C-alpha cells in the first residue's frame, strides 16, 4: 500500500474574482465538497478553503468498499472524482488554513473569514473541518500511514487477511476494530496503556472468546519498525519500562479523534470533546453558520454520513440565503 499523493487544484490560482461569496465552506473533505456541489447546483457562489489535502482523511485509504456505487475504489481516486465534479460545477477552491471567522462585520451582516493572512467574505459559512485521528506521536508515524498504519478496520482490514495485526486502544472503538479484524487476521494483539480495558463489558466478553486475540494491558507502543512498510512494533510496560518487540504487518490506531474546531469556538457551541453542537439539520445557534461532517457531534462517522451532512448543510444554507433575499 502506498501513501496517497497530495492533491492539488489545477489551473485555479488567482482566479478568485468575487469580493463576497454566497457560501464559504471551510474544509475540503467529503462533507465540504458535497456541500459545494449542492450549493452550486442551487446557483450559489461558493469558495472552499482547505488547509491540507482536498478529500480529507479518506485519501489515506488505499481501498474503500463501502461507498455506494463503487465495488472498490481508492480513497484518493474517490476524492479526485469528487473534486473534479465540484470544479466542473463552478466552485472556487483555495489551499489556505482558516484562523478566524467573525460575524456581523460586513454591511449586509455577512461573515469575515481570515485564512493565511488573507481576508474573505461570505453571506453564509459551512464549517466542515472534520476530525483528525489522534496520533501516537512516534517517529515515522506519518510516513507509515497507509503503509501499515490505519485508523479504520472496515476500510483496510481486508488487506491483512491471514496476517498479524495490532490494535492500540482499549475503548469501544478499539474493541470493535479488534473484533472486525479477528474475523480475518491471523492474530490480533490489543495494546492498552491502562491496566484494564475501558470498552463495554459485552465487547470485552466477545473479544475474550476469540482464540486469535491477545489483550496486553499496561503497555504503550514505543517504536515502529519497517522502512517502506510496517513490519513490527515495540511495546513498553508502563510500570517498569520493560520492552517487547512484536512482529505485525498492520497497526490500527484507535485512541480517539480530535475535531478541528478550535478556530471556530467563537461562532460554534462545542461539547466537552470539542465537537460542534448541531442537530440533523446541521444548523447552529448562529444564523448563517452551518456545520457538516465529522466535526459535528454525532455517533456515526463514515464517508457516507459526511456526504449526507454536506448536502443537508448546503440546502439549509441555501434556504437561509433565499429567505434573506440574497443569492
Rosetta silent file (secondary structure, phi, psi, omega in degrees, C-alpha in Angstrom):
SEQUENCE: XXXXXXXXXXXXXXXXXXXXXXXXXXXXXXXXXXXXXXXXXXXXXXXXXXXXXXXXXXXXXXXXXXXXXXXXXXXXXXXXXXXXXXXXXXXXXXXXXXXXXXXXXXXXXXXXXXXXXXXXXXXXXXXXXXXXXXXXXXXXXXXXXXXXXXXXXXXXXXXXXXXXXXXXXXXXXXXXXXXXXXXXXXXXXXXXXXXXXXXXXXXXXXXXXXXXXXXXXXXXXXXXXXXXXXXXXXXXXXXXXXXXXXXXXXXXXXXXXXXXXXXXXXXXXXXXXXXXXXXXXXXXXXXXXXXXXXXXXXXXXXXXXXXXXXXXXXXXXXXXXXXXXXX
SCORE:     score description
SCORE:     0.000 S_00000001
   1 L     0.000  137.043 -179.020    0.000    0.000    0.000 S_00000001
   2 L  -110.676  150.818  175.927    1.300    3.429   -0.880 S_00000001
   3 L   -67.524  144.561 -177.940    0.654    6.725    0.785 S_00000001
   4 L   -69.180  142.528  174.240   -1.760    8.840   -1.220 S_00000001
   5 L   -69.265  151.010  175.625   -0.287   11.650   -3.308 S_00000001
   6 L   -69.541  142.036 -178.363   -1.221   15.146   -2.249 S_00000001
   7 L   -98.719  127.859  178.049   -3.996   16.550   -4.377 S_00000001
   8 L  -114.965  143.454  178.377   -3.537   19.962   -5.890 S_00000001
   9 L   -83.013  126.882 -170.246   -6.210   22.018   -7.580 S_00000001
  10 L   -93.201  136.021  167.532   -5.115   22.624  -11.116 S_00000001
  11 L    68.636   24.105 -176.575   -5.250   25.887  -13.030 S_00000001
  12 L  -118.635   -7.554 -177.530   -7.144   27.985  -10.488 S_00000001
  13 L   -58.414  136.141  177.451   -4.624   30.237   -8.693 S_00000001
  14 L    78.448    2.725 -176.406   -5.569   33.885   -8.955 S_00000001
  15 L   -85.404  -11.461 -176.592   -8.972   33.122  -10.448 S_00000001
  16 L   -69.262  120.568 -175.347  -10.988   34.279   -7.453 S_00000001
  17 L  -117.968  -17.693 -175.866  -12.780   37.427   -8.540 S_00000001
  18 L   -78.335  142.765  174.913  -15.697   37.775   -6.154 S_00000001
  19 L   -86.494  -26.124  175.759  -15.471   40.132   -3.207 S_00000001
  20 L  -142.943  130.470  177.696  -18.209   38.260   -1.360 S_00000001
  21 E   -95.195  154.762  172.530  -19.375   34.693   -1.807 S_00000001
  22 E   -64.769  -49.606 -175.792  -22.819   33.374   -1.055 S_00000001
  23 E  -133.172  126.409  173.246  -21.383   30.413    0.853 S_00000001
  24 E  -102.103  126.098  179.615  -17.903   29.893    2.277 S_00000001
  25 E  -111.403  121.897 -179.008  -17.090   26.253    3.001 S_00000001
  26 E  -101.246  106.457 -177.725  -14.257   25.576    5.424 S_00000001
  27 L   119.421  128.018 -176.396  -12.886   22.108    4.778 S_00000001
  28 L  -113.383   34.504  173.740  -12.449   20.138    1.570 S_00000001
  29 E   -87.103 -169.768 -179.807  -13.323   16.620    2.660 S_00000001
  30 H   -55.164  -36.636  179.486  -16.415   14.666    1.531 S_00000001
  31 H   -66.592  -50.602 -178.048  -18.699   16.856    3.654 S_00000001
  32 H   -65.810  -41.495 -179.480  -17.346   20.150    2.345 S_00000001
  33 H   -67.405  -39.538  177.151  -17.111   19.004   -1.272 S_00000001
  34 H   -66.117  -39.287  176.901  -20.650   17.612   -1.247 S_00000001
  35 H   -59.832  -41.482  179.637  -21.885   20.865    0.284 S_00000001
  36 H   -64.053  -40.548  179.501  -20.202   22.763   -2.547 S_00000001
  37 H   -60.066  -47.745 -178.946  -21.807   20.507   -5.136 S_00000001
  38 H   -69.176  -37.520 -179.871  -25.304   21.086   -3.773 S_00000001
  39 H   -67.209  -40.338  178.960  -24.758   24.810   -3.280 S_00000001
  40 H   -66.989  -37.702  178.980  -23.527   25.295   -6.846 S_00000001
  41 H   -67.593  -17.633  174.164  -26.473   23.336   -8.241 S_00000001
  42 L   -95.155   12.927  176.238  -28.646   25.861   -6.380 S_00000001
  43 L    65.327   30.572  173.881  -26.762   28.641   -8.225 S_00000001
  44 L   -95.518  143.853  174.231  -24.949   29.941   -5.139 S_00000001
  45 L   -77.296  138.352 -170.363  -21.403   31.249   -5.424 S_00000001
  46 E  -136.527  136.975  168.859  -19.053   29.061   -3.421 S_00000001
  47 E  -125.736  128.258  175.568  -15.478   29.168   -2.163 S_00000001
  48 E  -104.395  128.922  174.672  -13.921   26.134   -0.455 S_00000001
  49 E  -111.972  123.500 -178.637  -10.923   26.691    1.820 S_00000001
  50 E  -130.993  128.731 -174.595   -8.876   23.591    2.701 S_00000001
  51 L   -85.562  -20.059 -175.895   -5.687   23.686    4.748 S_00000001
  52 L  -126.196 -107.378 -175.369   -4.271   20.269    3.837 S_00000001
  53 L  -105.174  124.779  174.300   -5.417   17.637    1.326 S_00000001
  54 L   -64.457  129.516 -173.801   -8.596   18.002   -0.670 S_00000001
  55 E   113.918  -24.608  175.960  -10.578   14.849    0.019 S_00000001
  56 H    72.258 -153.569 -173.703   -9.736   14.683    3.716 S_00000001
  57 H   -61.069  -27.507 -175.718   -8.977   11.545    5.702 S_00000001
  58 H   -64.387  -21.534 -179.289  -10.342    9.194    3.056 S_00000001
  59 H   -65.923  -14.774  178.529   -7.327    9.883    0.837 S_00000001
  60 H   -87.413   -2.585 -179.974   -5.282    7.729    3.236 S_00000001
  61 L   -96.343  114.683 -177.061   -7.404    4.643    2.497 S_00000001
  62 L   -69.503  -23.079 -179.691   -5.912    2.636   -0.384 S_00000001
  63 L  -149.763  123.938 -178.857   -9.119    0.696   -0.954 S_00000001
  64 E  -121.740  129.514 -175.818  -12.665    1.629    0.037 S_00000001
  65 L  -123.273   12.255 -177.899  -15.542   -0.789   -0.433 S_00000001
  66 L  -119.321   25.210  174.680  -18.382    0.876    1.473 S_00000001
  67 L  -101.769  121.602 -179.346  -19.221    3.780   -0.847 S_00000001
  68 L   -54.354  134.927  178.198  -22.493    3.220   -2.739 S_00000001
  69 L    93.786  -11.175  178.880  -21.912    2.804   -6.460 S_00000001
  70 L  -123.835  116.829  175.493  -18.284    1.673   -6.151 S_00000001
  71 L   -62.564  -40.262  175.528  -17.441   -2.002   -5.687 S_00000001
  72 L  -162.002  139.004  178.987  -13.969   -0.819   -4.726 S_00000001
  73 E  -155.259  144.793  174.858  -12.135    2.473   -5.151 S_00000001
  74 L   -72.395  148.948  179.293   -9.064    4.045   -3.617 S_00000001
  75 H   -59.207  -37.056 -179.098   -9.807    6.926   -1.289 S_00000001
  76 H   -67.795  -40.563  178.691   -7.617    9.185   -3.363 S_00000001
  77 H   -64.381  -42.582  178.450   -9.409    8.291   -6.606 S_00000001
  78 H   -60.636  -44.702 -179.405  -12.795    8.905   -4.992 S_00000001
  79 H   -63.527  -40.923  179.222  -11.629   12.289   -3.689 S_00000001
  80 H   -62.104  -41.767  179.013  -10.252   13.295   -7.094 S_00000001
  81 H   -62.974  -40.066 -179.191  -13.552   12.455   -8.773 S_00000001
  82 H   -68.563  -40.975  177.510  -15.437   14.497   -6.194 S_00000001
  83 H   -62.898  -46.660  179.280  -13.082   17.466   -6.576 S_00000001
  84 H   -59.261  -39.639  179.638  -13.361   17.341  -10.367 S_00000001
  85 H   -64.116  -41.620 -179.749  -17.144   17.230  -10.093 S_00000001
  86 H   -67.629  -41.772  178.314  -17.187   20.278   -7.818 S_00000001
  87 H   -64.149  -39.289  178.990  -14.832   22.232  -10.078 S_00000001
  88 H   -63.235  -27.159  178.128  -16.959   21.379  -13.103 S_00000001
  89 L   -80.987   -8.334  174.594  -19.929   22.917  -11.277 S_00000001
  90 L    99.137   14.572  176.600  -18.001   26.185  -10.945 S_00000001
  91 L   -74.988  148.454  172.815  -16.949   26.269   -7.292 S_00000001
  92 E   -94.049  145.069  179.894  -13.778   28.154   -6.374 S_00000001
  93 E  -136.218  144.701  176.077  -11.200   26.405   -4.228 S_00000001
  94 E  -143.888  146.452  174.965   -8.110   27.578   -2.400 S_00000001
  95 E   -89.716  108.730 -178.407   -5.488   25.949   -0.198 S_00000001
  96 L  -163.561  146.372  178.238   -5.462   28.008    2.987 S_00000001
  97 L   -97.087  120.919  179.601   -5.833   27.474    6.721 S_00000001
  98 E   -77.498  128.628 -179.495   -8.685   29.395    8.307 S_00000001
  99 E  -112.295  -14.148  179.952   -7.686   31.005   11.576 S_00000001
 100 E  -161.214  144.197  172.323  -10.736   33.133   12.361 S_00000001
 101 E  -131.683  125.891 -179.806  -14.383   33.632   11.430 S_00000001
 102 E  -125.090  139.626 -178.267  -16.225   36.746   12.577 S_00000001
 103 E  -101.864  151.558  170.680  -19.888   37.559   12.144 S_00000001
 104 L    79.465    8.178 -178.107  -21.592   40.886   11.553 S_00000001
 105 L   -85.896  -21.026 -179.674  -18.612   42.846   10.241 S_00000001
 106 L   -86.178  152.338 -178.154  -19.986   43.225    6.740 S_00000001
 107 L   -57.086  -34.713 -178.731  -22.637   45.878    5.943 S_00000001
 108 L   -95.523   16.314  174.536  -25.181   43.238    4.975 S_00000001
 109 L    82.508   19.179 -179.961  -24.447   41.111    8.029 S_00000001
 110 L   -78.335 -159.708 -174.511  -22.175   38.563    6.394 S_00000001
 111 E  -122.901  143.404  174.517  -19.046   36.867    7.717 S_00000001
 112 E  -105.540  125.321 -177.182  -15.367   37.737    7.577 S_00000001
 113 E  -117.941  125.181  178.476  -13.055   34.755    7.218 S_00000001
 114 E  -105.461  127.348 -178.833   -9.298   35.058    7.755 S_00000001
 115 E  -144.641  122.644 -179.771   -7.053   32.411    6.197 S_00000001
 116 L    49.477   41.038  176.169   -3.277   32.534    5.791 S_00000001
 117 L    83.335   -8.517  178.230   -3.338   36.286    6.297 S_00000001
 118 E   -98.087  153.512 -178.870   -5.975   36.916    3.632 S_00000001
 119 E  -112.703  129.396  178.365   -9.495   38.123    4.330 S_00000001
 120 E  -121.046  156.526  177.735  -12.530   36.591    2.618 S_00000001
 121 E  -131.029  149.070 -179.426  -16.198   37.468    2.988 S_00000001
 122 E  -154.138  155.955  178.461  -19.349   35.400    2.654 S_00000001
 123 E   -84.093  -23.941  176.894  -23.047   35.630    3.398 S_00000001
 124 E  -146.501  155.236 -176.830  -23.114   32.152    4.971 S_00000001
 125 E  -131.022  134.928  171.677  -20.484   29.753    6.287 S_00000001
 126 E  -115.929  118.802  176.877  -20.392   25.964    6.427 S_00000001
 127 E   -91.292  117.458 -178.515  -17.786   24.506    8.791 S_00000001
 128 L  -137.572   52.469 -171.130  -16.775   21.063    7.539 S_00000001
 129 L   -84.433   -8.785  175.270  -13.300   20.714    9.005 S_00000001
 130 L    74.281 -171.204  178.000  -13.617   17.083   10.072 S_00000001
 131 E  -133.496  134.398 -177.880  -11.874   15.288   12.904 S_00000001
 132 E   -95.097  134.341  176.170   -8.284   14.151   12.867 S_00000001
 133 E   -63.349  133.189  179.007   -7.359   10.740   14.246 S_00000001
 134 L   -65.727  133.405 -178.701   -5.277   11.147   17.354 S_00000001
 135 L   -92.172  165.442  177.771   -1.680   10.118   16.701 S_00000001
 136 L   -87.682  -17.423  178.864    0.715    8.161   18.905 S_00000001
 137 L    78.220   31.211 -177.143    3.498   10.706   18.463 S_00000001
 138 L  -102.444  155.551  176.830    6.113    8.202   17.274 S_00000001
 139 L   -58.849  135.924  175.926    8.955    8.644   14.805 S_00000001
 140 L    68.086   12.147 -179.489    7.950    7.914   11.173 S_00000001
 141 H   -60.841  -46.532 -178.523    4.311    7.501   12.151 S_00000001
 142 H   -63.647  -36.815 -179.578    3.074    9.842    9.424 S_00000001
 143 H   -64.066  -31.213 -174.618    5.253    8.080    6.809 S_00000001
 144 H   -93.676   -2.571  174.502    3.702    4.708    7.620 S_00000001
 145 E   -66.785  124.210 -174.293    0.072    5.822    7.492 S_00000001
 146 L    88.166   -7.362  178.147   -1.329    3.880    4.560 S_00000001
 147 L  -125.712   38.936 -179.531    1.733    1.624    4.620 S_00000001
 148 L   130.102  -29.373  176.628    0.859   -0.459    7.644 S_00000001
 149 E  -100.491  129.924 -178.617   -0.744    2.088    9.942 S_00000001
 150 E  -138.807  164.838  178.181   -4.501    2.512    9.595 S_00000001
 151 L  -122.771    7.014 -173.058   -7.387    4.026   11.521 S_00000001
 152 L  -148.449  108.164  178.536  -10.254    2.006   10.052 S_00000001
 153 H   -69.244  -34.328  177.695  -10.700   -1.777   10.106 S_00000001
 154 H   -61.455  -39.554 -177.321  -13.811   -1.510    7.936 S_00000001
 155 H   -76.551  -44.960 -166.588  -11.760    0.309    5.284 S_00000001
 156 H  -118.356   -2.249 -175.612   -8.452   -1.564    5.433 S_00000001
 157 H   -58.472  -34.456 -177.300   -8.978   -4.795    7.370 S_00000001
 158 H   -62.648  -23.257  179.157   -9.201   -6.938    4.230 S_00000001
 159 H   -68.057  -16.827 -173.050   -5.585   -6.108    3.410 S_00000001
 160 H  -114.404   26.180  175.051   -4.480   -8.063    6.477 S_00000001
 161 L   -59.889  130.017  178.788   -6.293  -11.354    5.950 S_00000001
 162 L    62.587   25.996  178.395   -4.214  -14.169    7.453 S_00000001
 163 L  -128.551  155.260 -179.466   -1.618  -11.677    8.691 S_00000001
 164 E   -80.078  137.702  178.863   -0.726  -10.473   12.212 S_00000001
 165 E  -137.691  166.099  175.514   -2.005   -7.074   13.300 S_00000001
 166 E  -131.054  151.343  175.756   -2.193   -4.958   16.442 S_00000001
 167 E  -123.027  130.510  178.139   -4.813   -2.526   17.713 S_00000001
 168 E  -102.369  124.174  179.239   -3.881    0.374   20.011 S_00000001
 169 L   130.208  160.269 -178.339   -6.564    1.457   22.465 S_00000001
 170 L  -133.604    8.032  179.380   -8.984   -0.033   24.953 S_00000001
 171 L   -88.520 -171.558 -177.566  -12.257    1.783   24.412 S_00000001
 172 H   -57.731  -44.255 -178.200  -15.315    0.793   22.412 S_00000001
 173 H   -61.217  -44.599 -179.149  -13.815    1.843   19.088 S_00000001
 174 H   -64.499  -42.097 -178.842  -10.639   -0.164   19.651 S_00000001
 175 H   -68.584  -37.290  176.190  -12.538   -3.275   20.741 S_00000001
 176 H   -65.272  -40.437  176.038  -14.879   -3.043   17.764 S_00000001
 177 H   -60.518  -44.844 -178.320  -11.876   -2.720   15.461 S_00000001
 178 H   -63.301  -40.337  179.185  -10.280   -5.769   17.066 S_00000001
 179 H   -64.297  -41.141  177.817  -13.445   -7.838   16.668 S_00000001
 180 H   -63.961  -43.958 -178.563  -13.691   -6.968   12.981 S_00000001
 181 H   -67.417  -33.467 -178.331  -10.039   -7.788   12.405 S_00000001
 182 H   -62.855  -21.428  179.213  -10.307  -11.070   14.306 S_00000001
 183 L   -68.227  -26.189 -174.501  -12.643  -12.377   11.598 S_00000001
 184 L  -128.856  -29.571 -176.065   -9.861  -12.401    9.017 S_00000001
 185 L   -72.383  153.847  178.050   -6.451  -11.641   10.551 S_00000001
 186 L   -68.677  -41.246 -178.831   -4.132  -14.423   11.656 S_00000001
 187 E  -150.344  139.187  177.634   -3.528  -12.786   15.019 S_00000001
 188 E  -123.919  122.566  177.002   -4.802   -9.629   16.702 S_00000001
 189 E  -111.375  120.499  178.113   -2.930   -8.051   19.605 S_00000001
 190 E   -96.176  124.696 -178.464   -4.735   -5.320   21.536 S_00000001
 191 E  -113.623  119.138 -177.590   -2.379   -2.908   23.314 S_00000001
 192 L  -123.938  133.484 -177.274   -3.900   -0.722   26.041 S_00000001
 193 L   -72.847  -28.482  177.360   -1.963    1.797   28.147 S_00000001
 194 L   -81.081  170.032  179.322   -4.192    1.349   31.202 S_00000001
 195 L   -84.016    7.037 -179.701   -4.261   -1.799   33.336 S_00000001
 196 L  -153.742  158.154  174.926   -7.806   -2.513   32.174 S_00000001
 197 L   -82.137  146.778 -178.334   -9.977   -2.106   29.098 S_00000001
 198 L  -106.645   -3.772  179.253  -12.470    0.748   29.135 S_00000001
 199 L   -72.264  169.656 -178.256  -14.827   -0.562   26.442 S_00000001
 200 L   -57.326  145.444 -178.368  -18.230   -2.065   27.146 S_00000001
 201 H   -59.305  -36.289 -179.810  -18.249   -5.340   29.045 S_00000001
 202 H   -62.939  -40.586  177.729  -20.138   -7.054   26.260 S_00000001
 203 H   -65.994  -39.028  178.470  -17.408   -6.174   23.779 S_00000001
 204 H   -63.211  -40.682  179.459  -14.765   -7.414   26.197 S_00000001
 205 H   -65.371  -41.860  178.261  -16.585  -10.716   26.561 S_00000001
 206 H   -62.791  -39.540 -179.168  -16.865  -11.120   22.805 S_00000001
 207 H   -67.171  -38.330 -178.443  -13.181  -10.405   22.411 S_00000001
 208 H   -66.411  -18.579 -179.846  -12.207  -12.919   25.085 S_00000001
 209 L   -86.549   -7.146  179.394  -13.946  -15.649   23.103 S_00000001
 210 L   -87.990  120.765 -176.678  -11.732  -15.124   20.062 S_00000001
 211 L   -70.216  -22.670 -177.785   -8.826  -17.567   20.078 S_00000001
 212 L   -97.104   17.337 -179.975   -6.689  -15.398   17.799 S_00000001
 213 E  -116.186  131.479  173.360   -6.909  -12.297   20.021 S_00000001
 214 E  -121.807  133.189  179.146   -4.460  -11.374   22.779 S_00000001
 215 E  -108.403  124.211  178.700   -5.030   -8.386   25.055 S_00000001
 216 E  -117.137  110.552  179.754   -1.972   -6.697   26.594 S_00000001
 217 L   -98.907  166.939  178.258   -2.798   -4.046   29.172 S_00000001
 218 L    68.406   22.973 -179.152   -0.497   -1.639   30.972 S_00000001
 219 E  -132.318  154.063  173.230    1.631   -1.126   27.837 S_00000001
 220 E  -125.032  154.945  174.176    2.183    1.616   25.265 S_00000001
 221 E   -78.600  126.197 -171.164    3.556    1.424   21.740 S_00000001
 222 E  -107.982  -23.862 -177.942    7.078    2.774   21.949 S_00000001
 223 E  -160.015  157.491  178.566    8.507    2.379   18.436 S_00000001
 224 E  -117.851  139.510  179.343    7.635    1.411   14.880 S_00000001
 225 E  -114.218  150.021  177.998    9.713   -0.903   12.674 S_00000001
 226 L   120.607  144.409  179.318    9.925   -1.058    8.891 S_00000001
 227 L   -92.626  -76.567 -179.470   11.213    1.089    6.068 S_00000001
 228 L   -80.376  -22.856  179.919    8.696    1.214    3.211 S_00000001
 229 L  -147.903  155.964 -179.229    6.022   -0.642    5.193 S_00000001
 230 L   -66.744  133.853  176.647    5.382   -1.541    8.817 S_00000001
 231 L  -121.828  -12.960  179.764    6.984   -4.795    9.941 S_00000001
 232 E   178.385  173.653  178.515    6.619   -4.587   13.711 S_00000001
 233 E  -136.841  157.794  171.899    6.213   -2.528   16.848 S_00000001
 234 E  -111.595  128.486  177.060    7.920   -2.208   20.205 S_00000001
 235 E  -110.774  148.471 -177.091    5.674   -2.050   23.262 S_00000001
 236 E  -125.655  129.474  178.037    6.770   -0.793   26.677 S_00000001
 237 E   -73.270  126.580 -174.415    5.301   -1.791   30.026 S_00000001
 238 L   -63.886  -36.225 -172.290    4.258    1.370   31.839 S_00000001
 239 L   -68.944  -36.264 -175.431    5.066    0.070   35.330 S_00000001
 240 L  -136.098    0.187  176.202    8.757   -0.733   34.832 S_00000001
 241 L    81.889    3.532  179.163    9.755    0.225   31.285 S_00000001
 242 L   -66.395  134.305 -176.858   10.387   -3.333   30.070 S_00000001
 243 E  -110.549  153.632  177.480   10.043   -3.528   26.284 S_00000001
 244 E  -139.666  136.377  177.814    8.902   -6.291   23.945 S_00000001
 245 E   -97.406  135.003  179.505    9.081   -6.417   20.152 S_00000001
 246 E  -121.729  134.567  174.688    6.098   -7.732   18.184 S_00000001
 247 E   -86.873  114.345  177.073    6.035   -8.686   14.509 S_00000001
 248 L  -139.784  148.023  177.155    2.898   -7.215   12.936 S_00000001
 249 L   -94.186  -20.025 -179.031    2.022   -6.181    9.401 S_00000001
 250 E  -138.415  143.344  177.060   -0.702   -3.776   10.410 S_00000001
 251 E  -128.333  117.070 -179.555   -1.275   -1.350   13.284 S_00000001
 252 E  -103.042  116.089 -175.034   -4.772    0.029   13.803 S_00000001
 253 E   -95.687  119.374 -178.445   -4.759    3.152   15.959 S_00000001
 254 L  -134.681   64.484 -177.828   -7.974    3.752   17.904 S_00000001
 255 L  -113.992   22.737  173.629   -7.063    6.248   20.602 S_00000001
 256 L   110.706  168.213  178.503   -9.671    8.862   19.791 S_00000001
 257 E  -117.812  152.318  176.996  -10.433   11.691   17.385 S_00000001
 258 E  -120.509  103.429  178.727   -9.573   15.362   17.586 S_00000001
 259 E   -64.354  143.073 -175.790  -12.228   17.608   15.970 S_00000001
 260 L   -95.745   62.541 -173.146  -10.744   20.544   14.078 S_00000001
 261 L  -116.510    3.951 -172.677  -12.974   23.217   15.584 S_00000001
 262 H   -56.373  -41.220 -175.861  -10.637   25.276   17.750 S_00000001
 263 H   -70.857   -8.837 -173.794  -10.600   28.295   15.445 S_00000001
 264 H  -115.836   18.156 -177.721  -14.395   28.475   15.462 S_00000001
 265 L   -62.522  -22.115 -179.569  -15.131   28.446   19.184 S_00000001
 266 L   -78.844  -19.369 -179.192  -16.478   31.999   18.905 S_00000001
 267 L  -118.547   -9.717  178.720  -19.235   31.018   16.451 S_00000001
 268 L  -115.178  144.124  170.099  -19.825   27.347   17.314 S_00000001
 269 L   -88.687  119.637 -175.932  -21.113   25.801   20.517 S_00000001
 270 E  -106.831  144.263  176.040  -18.683   22.967   21.295 S_00000001
 271 L   -82.564 -175.259 -173.696  -19.252   19.986   23.564 S_00000001
 272 L   -65.165  -17.898  179.084  -16.717   18.794   26.137 S_00000001
 273 L   -99.277   -1.113  177.797  -14.764   16.921   23.450 S_00000001
 274 L    94.760    5.206  177.871  -14.675   19.863   21.052 S_00000001
 275 L   -82.613  147.724 -178.837  -17.358   18.698   18.618 S_00000001
 276 E   -75.803  134.443  177.649  -19.807   21.253   17.239 S_00000001
 277 L   -81.667  116.885  176.251  -23.324   21.103   18.627 S_00000001
 278 L  -163.894  141.487 -179.287  -25.825   20.807   15.789 S_00000001
 279 L   -84.031 -166.386 -176.086  -28.752   18.521   15.133 S_00000001
 280 L   -67.104   -9.845  175.461  -29.502   16.582   11.947 S_00000001
 281 L   -82.122   -8.894  179.390  -30.412   19.852   10.218 S_00000001
 282 L    63.930   20.977 -178.870  -26.731   20.866   10.516 S_00000001
 283 E   -98.194  135.220  179.475  -27.884   24.289   11.752 S_00000001
 284 L   -99.076 -179.102 -179.656  -26.011   26.048   14.556 S_00000001
 285 L   -76.322  -11.641  178.740  -27.169   28.656   17.054 S_00000001
 286 L   -99.359  117.452  179.222  -25.628   31.427   14.914 S_00000001
 287 L   -55.527  130.241  179.084  -27.809   32.389   11.920 S_00000001
 288 L    92.681   -4.414  178.387  -25.910   31.779    8.703 S_00000001
 289 E  -114.473  128.474 -177.799  -23.435   29.282   10.209 S_00000001
 290 E  -128.956  160.449 -177.373  -23.829   25.586    9.496 S_00000001
 291 E  -137.681  141.877 -175.596  -21.723   22.550   10.333 S_00000001
 292 L  -145.856  145.525  172.619  -21.259   19.271    8.484 S_00000001
 293 H    91.527 -157.142 -170.926  -19.318   16.041    8.747 S_00000001
 294 H   -68.323  -14.612  178.112  -17.044   14.552   11.367 S_00000001
 295 H   -78.917   -9.094  179.793  -16.554   17.846   13.238 S_00000001
 296 E   -89.635  145.693  177.165  -20.241   17.690   14.253 S_00000001
 297 L   -66.961  118.285 -176.477  -21.363   15.834   17.376 S_00000001
 298 L  -163.633  167.633 -177.045  -22.745   12.546   16.051 S_00000001
 299 L   -92.662  -40.334 -176.257  -22.479    8.816   16.579 S_00000001
 300 L  -106.063  127.272  178.274  -21.541    7.500   13.130 S_00000001
 301 L  -124.387   96.804  177.916  -18.599    8.960   11.225 S_00000001
 302 L  -135.702  166.334 -178.602  -18.266    7.462    7.754 S_00000001
 303 H   -60.874  -35.660 -179.413  -17.775    8.944    4.296 S_00000001
 304 H   -68.130  -38.354  179.499  -21.461    8.417    3.518 S_00000001
 305 H   -73.680  -31.189  175.845  -22.642   10.250    6.635 S_00000001
 306 H   -65.212  -45.567  178.699  -20.188   13.087    5.953 S_00000001
 307 H   -62.509  -40.199  178.032  -21.542   13.472    2.424 S_00000001
 308 H   -61.003  -43.841  176.741  -25.106   13.393    3.751 S_00000001
 309 H   -58.918  -41.891 -179.098  -24.263   16.172    6.199 S_00000001
 310 H   -59.504  -43.473  178.510  -22.767   18.205    3.370 S_00000001
 311 H   -64.008  -45.366 -178.778  -25.974   18.003    1.360 S_00000001
 312 H   -63.270  -45.378 -178.964  -28.138   18.878    4.354 S_00000001
 313 H   -63.647  -41.710 -179.440  -25.936   21.817    5.392 S_00000001
 314 H   -64.169  -44.681  179.962  -25.806   23.218    1.854 S_00000001
 315 H   -65.662  -36.145  176.566  -29.572   23.066    1.409 S_00000001
 316 H   -66.168  -40.214  178.635  -30.057   24.679    4.818 S_00000001
 317 H   -66.003  -40.283  178.041  -27.617   27.448    3.867 S_00000001
 318 H   -63.007  -42.805  177.510  -29.416   27.978    0.552 S_00000001
 319 H   -60.985  -42.116  179.610  -32.763   28.239    2.354 S_00000001
 320 H   -59.152  -46.768 -179.050  -31.220   30.747    4.772 S_00000001
 321 H   -67.291  -40.715 -179.256  -29.970   32.938    1.907 S_00000001
 322 H   -63.939  -39.336  179.311  -33.219   32.659   -0.043 S_00000001
 323 H   -67.705  -28.625  177.061  -35.240   33.733    2.979 S_00000001
 324 L   -84.819   -5.010 -179.176  -32.967   36.766    3.364 S_00000001
 325 L    75.440   25.824 -178.814  -33.434   37.527   -0.310 S_00000001
 326 L  -114.017  145.092  177.951  -29.716   37.016   -1.032 S_00000001
 327 L  -155.358    0.000    0.000  -28.203   34.965   -3.812 S_00000001
